[in-house]
Amino acid sequence: MSELLITGGTLINEGTRTHEDILIRNGRIESIGSHLQAPSSCKIIEAEGKWVLPGLIDDQVHFREPGHTHKACIHTESQAAVAGGVTTYFEMPNVSPPTLNMERIEEKCTIARQNSLANYGFFLGASNENLEAVKSADPAKIAGVKVFMGSSTGNLLVDEETVLEGIFRNAPTIIATHCEDTPMILTNEEQARNKYGDEVPFSEHGNIRSREACIKSSSMAVELARRENAKLHVLHITTEEELDLFESGHDRITAEACVHHLWFEESNYKTLGSQIKCNPAIKKESDRDAIRRAVVDGRISILATDHAPHTWEEKQETYFNAPSGLPLIQHSLLLMLEMCRQNCFSPELIVERACHAPARLFQVEDRGFLREGYWADLVVVNPAEETSVQNSQLFSKCGWSPFLYNVFSNRIDLTLVSGQIAYQLGMPNLANRGKRVAFSANRR
């Protein structure tokens, strides 16, 4: 399909709402304007009464491939992505084998080129042993360098101070950090075992993966970034105190919030238990509300998911055996729009934090905005139709959702990826393939 005309929709883009048409040719937006004329060969999509947004750029997902494909894979999770209006994702390095060099990056790109319905980029992982690989990485070919400054899987934990200094001094691109202090967590785990034995309640998760562990590690990351003049992005902020580390409008030290930390709070452990066990942990209602305010005032500049599926069987284990992480990407936009209905945000702000800001921060070429000449990555939302979450309608391979039976107040009708229909009215286009994201080469 080389030509598409979307007519009658309300475009929400760059802080404004306009009633305009979009003409798409050869995958890119050719024209935006009123009463555009469709060429004779053009397919017309009527969007009257609907919102047309840029496709979301999710800067933190775990699609589990290679090595953990019993939980998820790039093909299934990219289906969930486009069903949720996410047209571009950046995937994390904690797979098996971990993504610790450019060869592994290219292997994952090969898998995605063959199987991904959405556009893709991949983070290079840092470890205590691969500083030279980080130094020599091609900044035009990676989303960034991921540093687990807290417990992780395999050998991805970076806890040697000299290595951390080397990474922050020499990384050729943005550094994204998972910030939790491992020794503090291990002490808290031991105390929980002494108190509860093996039957630790999931409501203790926020005490074990404590606020103090997050604050200590995030503070260290920010101090390192300032000292070494590094470009730092701290992922999934969960505490009110951490927000004081960030400033609105700062373009070198930034922070992300994830949708589950904006929606859930500690009382939800009573009903959802392991389903919302994640690292860092969901904490107090006051933390959730403070993070929401920081999204509005700009200290939180990016919204994402940290989509991290595990099988239902794995999630039924006891506290220490049930893995952390939950599937989110299919409902992230709907969840954000639900918070708009609660007067937390506006749709314009959601577009800024989930579409425009990731494109700017990660220096993505020609995506993240509805602009003439840009790739036609967009999502059509119907604000007059609801979405009821049912297991039979999930595309993530794990087959469950913490939002089961929730009814969202909007419906995603259409997702375009690079000008092609990737999802429409409940059905992914399994023949569609996304593209590898192009990044600016000068990103330090």
SVG drawing of the C-alpha trace seen along z (x, -y; Angstrom):
<svg xmlns="http://www.w3.org/2000/svg" viewBox="-19 -24 57 47">
<polyline fill="none" stroke="black" stroke-width="0.4" points="0.0,0.0 1.8,-3.1 -0.8,-5.8 -3.2,-6.4 -5.4,-9.4 -6.7,-9.8 -9.6,-12.3 -11.7,-14.0 -9.7,-13.3 -8.5,-15.5 -4.7,-15.6 -3.2,-15.9 0.4,-16.8 3.0,-19.3 0.7,-20.7 -2.2,-21.5 -5.4,-20.0 -6.2,-20.5 -8.9,-19.1 -6.8,-18.1 -6.2,-15.3 -3.0,-13.4 -1.8,-12.1 0.7,-9.3 2.9,-8.2 5.6,-5.5 5.6,-5.2 6.0,-8.9 3.7,-11.8 3.5,-13.8 0.9,-16.4 -1.0,-17.6 -3.9,-20.0 -7.6,-20.6 -9.6,-19.0 -6.7,-17.2 -7.6,-15.5 -7.0,-11.8 -5.2,-10.4 -7.3,-7.8 -5.2,-4.9 -5.3,-6.1 -7.0,-4.1 -9.1,-6.4 -9.5,-6.0 -12.3,-8.0 -11.4,-9.3 -14.3,-11.7 -14.8,-12.0 -11.5,-10.3 -8.1,-11.4 -5.0,-10.9 -1.8,-10.8 1.8,-10.0 2.7,-6.4 4.1,-5.9 7.9,-5.3 8.3,-3.0 11.9,-3.4 11.9,-0.3 10.6,3.1 11.7,6.7 10.6,9.0 12.7,11.9 14.3,13.0 16.7,14.7 16.8,17.2 13.4,16.8 10.9,17.3 8.6,19.5 7.6,16.2 7.6,13.9 9.2,13.2 9.7,10.3 6.8,11.4 4.2,11.8 5.2,8.7 5.3,6.5 1.7,7.6 0.8,6.4 2.7,3.2 0.9,2.2 -2.4,3.2 -1.6,0.7 -0.6,-2.1 3.2,-1.7 4.9,-2.0 8.5,-2.0 10.2,-0.2 13.7,0.0 14.4,3.4 16.6,4.2 19.7,6.4 18.9,8.9 18.2,11.8 20.2,15.0 23.0,14.5 22.9,10.9 23.4,8.1 26.9,7.1 28.5,6.3 27.6,5.0 27.5,8.6 24.6,9.4 22.9,6.1 23.0,7.2 21.7,10.7 18.6,9.1 18.1,6.8 18.0,9.8 15.3,11.4 13.3,8.1 13.7,7.6 12.1,11.0 9.5,10.9 8.7,7.4 5.4,5.7 6.7,2.4 9.9,0.4 12.8,1.4 16.0,0.4 18.1,2.2 20.1,1.2 23.7,2.4 24.1,3.8 27.0,2.9 28.7,5.3 31.7,5.3 33.6,6.9 32.7,5.2 33.8,1.6 35.8,1.8 32.7,2.9 30.8,-0.1 33.5,-2.5 33.6,-1.2 29.8,-0.9 28.4,-2.6 26.0,-5.3 24.0,-5.3 23.1,-1.7 22.0,-1.4 19.2,-3.0 21.7,-3.6 23.8,-1.9 21.8,-0.2 23.4,0.0 21.8,2.1 22.9,0.3 21.0,2.8 20.3,6.5 19.8,8.1 20.0,11.3 23.2,13.0 26.2,10.8 24.5,7.5 24.9,6.0 27.5,3.3 28.7,2.7 32.4,1.9 32.9,-1.8 35.8,-2.1 33.8,-0.4 30.8,-2.7 33.1,-5.7 34.5,-4.3 31.1,-3.8 29.8,-7.3 33.1,-8.9 33.2,-7.0 29.8,-5.8 29.2,-7.2 25.5,-7.7 22.9,-8.1 23.1,-5.9 19.9,-4.5 20.0,-3.2 18.0,-0.8 18.8,-2.2 18.5,-0.1 21.1,0.6 21.8,4.4 23.3,4.6 20.4,2.8 17.9,5.1 19.8,8.3 19.6,7.1 15.9,6.4 15.3,9.9 17.1,11.5 15.0,9.6 11.8,10.6 12.9,14.3 13.5,14.1 10.1,12.7 7.9,14.7 10.0,17.7 9.2,18.7 5.7,17.1 6.7,13.5 3.5,11.6 3.8,9.7 2.7,6.5 6.3,6.5 7.8,6.0 8.0,2.2 9.7,2.6 12.2,5.1 13.0,3.3 12.9,0.2 12.7,-3.5 16.1,-4.0 17.6,-1.5 16.2,-3.5 17.2,-6.9 20.8,-5.8 21.4,-4.3 19.6,-7.1 21.6,-9.7 24.8,-7.9 23.9,-7.8 23.1,-11.5 26.3,-12.4 28.3,-10.3 26.6,-11.9 27.3,-15.4 31.0,-14.6 31.6,-12.9 29.3,-15.2 27.4,-12.1 23.9,-12.0 21.9,-10.1 18.3,-8.8 17.1,-7.2 14.4,-4.6 11.2,-3.9 11.2,-6.4 9.2,-5.1 9.7,-7.4 8.8,-11.0 12.3,-11.7 14.0,-10.8 12.1,-13.5 14.2,-16.1 17.2,-14.9 15.6,-16.2 14.8,-19.5 12.2,-20.3 13.8,-21.1 17.1,-19.5 18.3,-17.7 21.3,-15.8 19.9,-14.3 16.3,-13.0 13.9,-10.6 11.2,-8.2 8.0,-7.0 6.2,-3.8 2.5,-3.4 2.1,-0.8 3.9,-3.1 1.4,-5.9 -1.6,-3.6 -1.1,-1.1 -0.1,-1.8 0.7,0.5 -2.9,1.3 -3.2,3.1 -1.0,5.9 -3.9,7.2 -5.8,8.2 -3.1,8.5 -0.2,9.9 2.5,11.3 0.8,9.8 2.2,6.4 5.5,7.6 8.1,5.6 11.5,4.0 11.7,1.3 8.6,1.9 5.2,0.2 5.2,-1.9 2.9,-4.3 -0.1,-6.2 1.8,-9.4 4.7,-8.3 2.3,-7.5 0.6,-10.9 4.0,-12.7 5.2,-11.0 2.0,-12.0 2.6,-15.7 6.2,-15.4 4.9,-14.2 2.9,-17.4 5.7,-19.8 8.3,-18.2 10.7,-16.6 9.5,-13.3 10.0,-13.8 9.2,-10.4 6.4,-7.8 7.0,-4.1 6.0,-0.6 9.0,1.6 6.8,4.3 8.2,7.5 6.1,10.6 6.4,13.9 4.2,17.0 1.2,17.2 2.6,20.4 5.8,18.6 3.8,15.8 2.0,18.3 5.1,19.1 5.8,17.8 7.4,14.4 11.1,15.3 10.4,17.5 7.8,15.5 9.7,13.3 9.3,9.6 7.7,7.9 4.3,7.6 2.9,7.3 1.7,3.7 2.4,2.6 -1.0,3.5 -2.8,1.2 -0.3,-1.6 -1.9,-4.3 -5.4,-3.3 -4.2,-3.6 -2.6,-7.0 -5.9,-8.2 -7.8,-6.9 -5.7,-9.0 -6.6,-12.0 -10.3,-11.3 -9.3,-11.4 -7.8,-14.9 -4.2,-13.8 -3.0,-14.7 -4.2,-16.0 -3.9,-14.0 -1.6,-16.7 0.7,-16.1 0.6,-12.3 1.7,-12.8 4.5,-15.0 5.8,-12.6 5.2,-9.3 5.9,-10.3 7.8,-13.6 10.1,-13.5 11.5,-10.0 12.2,-11.0 14.1,-14.1 16.0,-12.5 17.2,-9.4 17.7,-11.5 15.4,-9.3 15.4,-10.4 12.0,-11.3 9.7,-9.7 7.7,-10.7 5.8,-13.6 3.1,-14.2 5.2,-16.2 5.4,-16.3 8.4,-14.3 8.4,-12.1 7.6,-8.4 3.9,-7.8 3.8,-6.2 0.5,-7.0 -2.5,-5.7 -6.2,-6.5 -8.1,-6.5 -11.9,-6.4 -12.9,-8.3 -16.5,-7.2 -15.9,-3.5 -14.7,-1.5 -12.2,1.4 -12.9,4.3 -9.8,6.3 -10.3,10.0 -7.6,12.7 -8.9,13.9 -8.0,10.5 -4.4,10.4 -1.5,10.6 1.4,10.9 2.6,14.6 2.1,14.9 -1.7,14.6 -2.6,12.6 -2.9,9.0 -3.1,7.2 -6.0,5.2 -8.2,8.2 -11.9,7.2 -11.0,3.5 -13.0,1.3 -11.1,-1.6 -12.9,-4.6 -11.2,-4.7 -10.5,-2.2 -7.6,-2.0 -8.9,-1.6 -5.8,-1.8 -2.1,-1.8 0.2,-2.6 3.9,-1.7 6.0,-3.4 2.9,-4.1 1.5,-0.5 -1.5,0.8 0.0,2.8 -3.3,3.1 -6.9,2.3 -10.1,2.9 -8.8,5.8 -6.5,7.5 -2.7,7.1 -1.5,7.3 0.9,10.3 2.5,9.6 3.6,6.1 7.2,5.5 8.6,2.5 12.0,0.8 15.2,0.5 15.2,-3.0 17.8,-5.4 19.6,-7.4 21.8,-10.5 25.4,-9.5 26.5,-12.3 24.7,-11.5 27.2,-11.9"/>
</svg>
